[in-house]
Amino acid sequence: MPKASKNSRKQPTTHTIPKQTTKPDKKSTKEPKRPRSAFLYFCSEKREEVKKQHPSMKLGDTQRVLGEMWRNLSEAEKTPYNKLAVTDKKRYEDEKADKAKH
């Protein structure tokens, strides 16, 4: 059997990155920012407190602690966060209705 020449080896194929299409103008298609939940309001308030107590804790562990804290709150303790969430939901619905009108 004759040896295959070096040139007859199959060359590796190069993958090309597909050309990105242009995106529509963000200002004309921008949706209102989605409403935050009561839990997210709680987390934004308590995150720094948890970080001060446990400075070497990773993000996932911090979130786990915040989730546990949230589950341990009574309904009365959750009320201020629920009110914030309801207010933000109303803001979102109003902005969405305004966008639909335009």
Residue, then its C-alpha position, 0 to 999 in steps of 0.5 A: m500500500p502506498k503511503a498517503s502524502k502529507n497533503s492528502r490529510k483532511q484539514p481540520t474545519t474551522h468554525t465561523i462565527p455567524k454574522q450577528t444581525t442588527k438589533p432593533d432600537k432598544k428605546s422603541t422596543k423597551e418594555p417596562k422593568r418587571p416588578r420586584s417580589a416581596f422576597l427581592y425587597f427583603c433581600s436587598e434590605k438584608r443582604e448587607e447585614v448578612k455580608k457583615q455577619h459572614p464576610s467570607m460567605k459566597l453569593g450562593d450561601t448568602q442567598r441560601v441564608l436570606g431564603e431561610m430568613w425569609r421562610n422564618l418570618s411571620e406574615a406580619e413581618k412580611t407585610p411591609y415587603n408585600k406592600l412594596a411588591v404590590t406598589d411595584k406591581k401597580r407601577y409595572e401595570d401602569e407603565k405597560a398600559d401606557k406603552a400599549k397606548h402609544 
